[in-house]
Amino acid sequence: MKIQDLLNKKVMLLDLQATTKEAVIDEMINSLVDNGVVTDFDVFKAGIMAREAQTSTGLGDGIAMPHSKNAAVKEATVLFAKSNRGVDYESLDGQPTDLFFMIAAPEGANDTHLAALAELSKYLMQDGFADRLRKVTSPDEVIAAFNTGEEEAQAEEAKKAQAVKEAASSDKPLIVAVTACTTGIAHTYMAEESLIKTGEEMGVNVRVETNGASGVGTPLTAEEISKAVGVIVAADKAVETARFDGKKLISKPVAAGIRQPQELIQNILDGKAEVFHAENAGAAQESSEKLSLGGAFYKHLMSGVSQMLPFVIGGGIMIALAFLLDQIMGVPKDQLSHLGSYNELPALFKSIGDIAFSFMLPILAGYIAYSIAEKPGLIAGFAAGAIAKAGLAYGNIVVYAKVAGLDENAAKEAVDKISSHQVSSGFLGALVGGFLAGGIVLLLKKYIKVPRALEGAKSILLMPLLGVALTGFAMLAVNIPMAAINTGLNNFLSSLSGSSAVLLGLLVGGMMAVDMGGPVNKAAYVFATGTLAETVTSGGSVVMAAVMAAGMVPPLAVFVATVLFKDKFSQEERDSGLTNIVMGLSFITEGAIPFGAADPARAIPSFIVGSALTGALVGMAGIKLMAPHGGIFVIALTSNALLYLLFILIGAVVSGILFGFLRKPLDK
């Protein structure tokens, strides 16, 4: 998009007569109505005023950009107007406004108004551009000013790219910054320009990361953050801050980055900013940090799993409660197939749980893709997860196409045929789909290049359309093998009994204690939640029960060891042992990490033995669990609560005695 294509010479007002904000808006809208751009004055004005009610579009420095995407607009138009006297427009800097750009976009024009805002921002931040507009006397001179500005903008982009390269080796103080507004268009880039230019004037390198409509632009590196004397976050929405742990940081609205760049920079240089301490320092991965293939896979997988778990937990427990309530209220033997939905109240619980639980696979795939490709990957990932859940594949597409022309009986037969072929690829299909969607969108982001003015349209139109289309057609093929694997896995889990259940429980139970919250532990847990997705409506998963029971053992084993072998633990360690009771009962395996880290050669093997034993016992007894988390608080949702508690206790005692026996006595 070129802003010159939207600037309409006929509607321009080069000598506004109005002297108040609302009168200026009325005068501009009248020009749009008189020239056939807007069909209804009142409807369009309502849209403009609704936007002004959120925050003033008077950006400061004498510039205002009122805008509305509106049903009354016939064609996308930018109206330029100027006042020779200046108007009190309630601008962000409190100064009079004399240059106005009213952006009118049709209702179905995607985000043309956002693209126009971004394009205008690029010009208006150029030195001297606004002053040139103040001197124009004809519409042709307005267009000429923008043509000149376009050439200067291209030169400025090249200069900025070079400045980023030179900043790392410069002797000037370095300040890193993040800018973001709710739409990720105009204010994001205006704050970036303002901070960079002001920094140059003050002899400071300001390196800015933009959180725009198309995701993170020019992400900050770990080296830049380490070298920086401070951090400026000028944002109206949440941005990643854990990476700035230990740095002096100022956090302000994005408007401050536009209006007060010198004050923000000077406060950093004068040491007036407070040192930032992240609640989970290091938990967020630096976006530009290079990870190994395995590390990247784990990071993206856990991003999806962490977002998926609330749906699994909330929906799964609601379904589990439906089964529990139905059992309490009573269900006739000949109606046991309707357990969970026989009585009215349990049926409501189950319906709500089913709805929440149904989001599991789209959320998993969506946020894996989001972790890989940021916001543009989200919709493609959601689509991949939904297709995996539905089991849509090339094999049944042909049948769909034939249904429309068939009579009633033939159509019913065709639908039955579709149902018999349409097999969900489940958790595994959604997992593959998430990575597939993220990879496709990442390639699209890399190879689809558009002018900065079209970034909004790219993120709103091109990326979702191409991402969903390419991912969707790819998933039609992926679902065929993944559905077969998923079916085989489900059949295997359904047939678990005797030695096979014991061995699987032994394996996943031992994995839970290997690194107590690390990749091995999480691998076992993710596998268990995947099995829960297929079994929660039929009584729960043995694997999930084994994993949770085994994960509760290490913290409880610490308590047992500190009680039975007091002479081998300090007072501080014995006190910590008491807290591990709560952590163990709550299924927080990480409570045992300090003991495992302090004496890994003795502690970890001890924990593995007890956890593996508990997992094997749960598998042998065939105990099922319908909730993916909760520890002692969801014990009623197991198929045999008393036996389940007994197996946890056995594992904890065995691990605790082994750990205490192997541990060296304290040095006197």
C-alpha positions, -999 to +999 in steps of 0.1 A: +000+000+000+012+035-009-005+063+011-006+083-021-031+059-034-055+066-005-050+104-004-081+118-022-074+153-036-111+161-037-117+158+000-086+176+012-092+207+034-062+230+034-077+257+055-099+243+083-123+268+098-134+248+129-118+258+162-128+229+185-121+191+183-156+180+175-162+208+150-130+198+132-142+162+131-176+174+117-160+195+091-138+166+078-167+142+078-189+166+059-162+167+032-162+129+030-200+129+027-202+157+001-177+139-021-195+105-019-168+087+002-191+083+033-228+076+029-241+084+064-227+112+085-240+100+119-229+064+115-194+073+105-191+100+132-202+075+159-173+052+148-148+081+150-160+093+184-159+057+198-122+055+188-116+089+204-132+077+236-105+050+240-077+074+237-071+106+218-058+102+182-039+135+187-004+120+187+015+152+195+037+175+175+006+190+159-006+158+143-039+139+147-050+107+129-088+101+136-098+068+120-127+044+117-135+011+099-171+017+092-202+005+074-209+040+060-176+041+041-178+033+003-140+032-004-108+034+016-098+071+018-074+093+037-085+129+041-057+154+047-066+187+064-047+215+080-056+244+102-037+276+100-046+285+135-043+252+154-070+234+174-072+221+209-076+184+199-068+169+234-035+158+220-011+136+240+014+164+244-013+190+252-003+212+224-025+226+195-030+204+165-028+217+129-023+186+107-051+160+104-054+127+086-089+112+088-087+076+077-120+060+065-120+023+058-150+002+046-163-025+070-150-054+050-116-040+042-096-061+066-073-037+084-067-010+058-070+017+084-042+001+105-020-002+074-026+034+066-017+044+101+016+026+098+024+041+065+016+076+077+037+071+108+067+063+087+065+096+069+055+118+098+085+107+119+109+121+092+126+153+102+110+182+084+082+163+068+054+178+089+068+212+083+067+207+045+030+197+048+023+229+068+036+249+038+015+233+011-010+253-007-026+228-031-035+191-032-008+184-058+018+197-034+005+173-007+011+143-030+045+157-040+055+159-004+046+123+001+065+112-030+096+130-016+091+114+018+089+080+002+124+083-012+137+095+022+119+067+040+137+041+019+171+057+027+161+058+064+154+021+064+188+013+050+204+036+075+185+019+104+196-015+093+232-004+092+229+013+126+218-020+142+249-037+128+272-010+141+256-007+176+273-038+188+308-025+182+302+011+192+317+027+223+285+047+230+263+037+259+237+011+247+201+012+259+177-016+247+140-009+244+107-027+235+078-009+220+043-022+216+007-009+213-025-028+214-028-029+176+009-032+169+009-006+142+012+032+145+023+039+180+047+009+180+068+023+152+064+059+162+079+052+196+107+032+180+116+061+157+113+086+185+136+067+209+162+060+182+164+096+170+165+111+204+193+086+214+213+097+184+210+134+195+221+124+230+250+103+219+234+070+229+227+039+209+191+029+214+183-006+201+146-012+198+126-044+194+091-038+180+062-060+190+040-052+160+011-067+142+033-093+125+051-104+156+084-094+171+106-072+148+144-071+151+144-091+183+170-082+210+198-106+214+212-119+247+245-101+240+227-067+235+208-071+267+239-080+286+258-050+273+230-025+278+231+000+306+193-002+310+160-011+294+130+010+283+097-008+279+072+015+261+042-008+258+004-009+262+004-047+262+023-075+278+058-081+265+085-107+274+104-092+303+120-121+322+151-118+300+158-084+316+162-098+351+189-078+369+189-048+345+177-013+353+143-010+337+117+017+331+082+006+321+059+032+306+029+034+282+039+035+245+028+072+244+058+080+267+082+066+241+067+091+216+064+121+239+092+117+265+121+098+248+147+122+262+134+119+298+133+081+296+168+078+282+182+104+307+167+085+336+185+053+325+218+072+321+214+089+355+207+056+372+172+066+383+156+034+370+150+005+395+166-028+390+141-053+376+137-087+392+117-113+372+095-136+392+106-165+370+140-152+358+153-173+329+119-191+324+113-173+291+137-182+263+155-154+246+139-153+212+171-150+192+191-175+212+201-205+191+189-238+205+198-273+195+172-292+175+161-312+206+161-280+227+139-262+202+115-291+200+112-293+237+107-255+241+079-254+215+063-286+227+061-273+263+047-240+251+018-259+236+014-282+266+015-254+292-014-236+273-033-269+268-032-281+304-058-257+319-083-270+293-074-306+301-075-300+338-107-279+339-126-300+313-112-334+325-121-328+361-156-316+352-161-349+332-147-369+361-170-352+386-199-361+363-190-398+366-185-395+403-219-377+408-237-402+387-223-431+407-234-414+440-269-406+426-273-441+412-275-455+377-294-487+368-272-516+357-288-516+323-279-479+318-242-480+328-233-471+293-247-437+301-227-432+333-218-396+336-249-383+318-277-404+332-289-380+359-296-343+350-269-326+372-240-349+362-251-345+326-247-308+329-212-313+344-203-336+316-216-313+289-196-283+302-165-306+307-168-319+271-169-284+257-138-273+276-120-305+269-127-303+232-104-273+229-074-294+240-060-304+206-065-271+189-049-253+218-020-276+218-013-273+181-021-236+181+004-227+208+031-249+195+028-230+162+026-197+182+059-206+199+075-212+165+061-184+144+045-161+169+011-146+164+008-154+126+012-191+135-017-192+159-046-196+135-028-222+114-020-242+145-056-240+158-068-252+124-043-281+124-054-292+159-091-291+149-084-311+117-065-336+138-094-339+162-119-343+134-098-369+115-104-352+082-081-368+055-079-372+018-094-407+019-128-394+030-129-361+010-140-379-022-170-393-003-180-359+009-181-346-027-205-373-038-230-369-010-248-338-024-262-356-055-274-388-037-309-397-026-317-400+011-307-436+016-275-434-005-266-402+013-270-419+047-248-448+035-222-423+023-222-404+056-218-438+075-189-445+052-173-412+060-177-418+097-161-452+094-130-437+076-128-404+096-106-414+125-091-387+148-053-386+149-056-373+184-028-359+205-001-371+182-018-356+151-022-323+169+014-323+180+027-329+145+001-304+132+014-277+155+050-281+143+038-283+107+018-251+110+046-233+128+071-243+101+048-233+072+040-199+087+077-194+095+086-200+058+057-176+048+071-149+070+105-154+056+097-154+019+066-131+017+080-096+017+057-066+016+063-028+022+061-018+058+028-001+051+013-034+042+025-052+074-010-049+089-027-065+058+000-091+057-006-102+093-044-100+091-050-112+055-021-130+038-006-150+067-039-164+081-052-172+046-021-189+033-012-204+067-046-221+071-048-232+035-013-248+033-015-263+067-050-276+062-042-294+030-010-308+045-029-321+075-052-340+052-022-361+043-007-361+078-039-374+094-037-407+075-006-422+091-011-403+124-047-417+128-033-452+122-006-447+149-031-431+173-055-460+168-028-485+174-016-467+205-052-465+219-058-502+212-025-510+231-035-489+261-070-503+261-055-538+262-031-531+290-032-557+317-009-579+337+028-577+327+024-551+300+007-526+323+033-533+350+062-526+326+046-494+312+039-482+348+074-490+358+088-471+328+068-439+331+070-440+369+108-441+368+109-413+343+090-390+366+119-392+391+149-390+367+150-351+366+120-342+387+104-316+364+130-316+336+126-329+301+124-366+310+098-360+336+078-338+312+081-364+284+064-389+307+037-364+318+030-352+282+026-388+271+002-394+300-020-364+291-021-376+256-036-410+267-060-391+289-074-373+259-086-406+245-098-422+278-112-395+300-148-401+288-145-439+295-132-440+330-097-424+327-061-435+320-040-461+338-009-443+324-021-409+339-027-426+372+008-441+372+025-409+363+008-388+389+013-413+417+050-417+408+055-379+406+042-376+441+068-400+455+102-381+455+090-351+477+073-376+501+104-397+501+124-367+512+101-363+542+104-400+551+142-399+549+145-367+571+123-383+597+139-418+598+175-406+594+176-373+613+213-376+621+221-375+583+203-342+577+208-307+590+180-288+608+174-267+577+170-299+556+147-314+581+125-283+580+125-285+542+114-321+545+083-310+562+074-286+533+079-315+509+048-332+524+026-305+510+045-305+477+043-342+473+006-344+481+001-316+456+020-335+428+048-310+427+078-333+420+101-303+419+101-301+457+128-328+458+151-310+434+174-294+461+181-329+477+186-344+443+210-316+432+229-318+465+235-355+464+225-368+429+244-401+430+224-413+460+192-393+459+181-397+423+185-435+421+166-438+453+138-417+440+137-436+407+133-469+425+103-457+446+086-439+417+090-469+394+077-492+420+046-471+425+040-468+388+043-505+384+019-512+413-007-488+398-003-505+364-007-539+379-039-529+397-053-512+366-061-480+386-074-453+363-074-415+368-095-390+350-077-358+360-042-347+348-032-329+379-042-322+415-025-349+436-043-357+468-071-331+459-084-353+431-078-387+447-116-393+446-114-393+408-093-424+408-110-458+403-096-471+436-086-443+460-075-463+490-053-486+469-039-456+451-028-439+483-013-472+496+009-475+464+021-439+468+029-446+505+048-478+496+069-460+469+076-430+493+087-453+521+110-475+499+126-444+483+129-426+517+146-456+534+169-462+505+179-425+503+185-423+540+205-455+541+227-444+512+232-409+524+265-401+542+263-389+579+268-352+585+303-340+593+305-331+629 
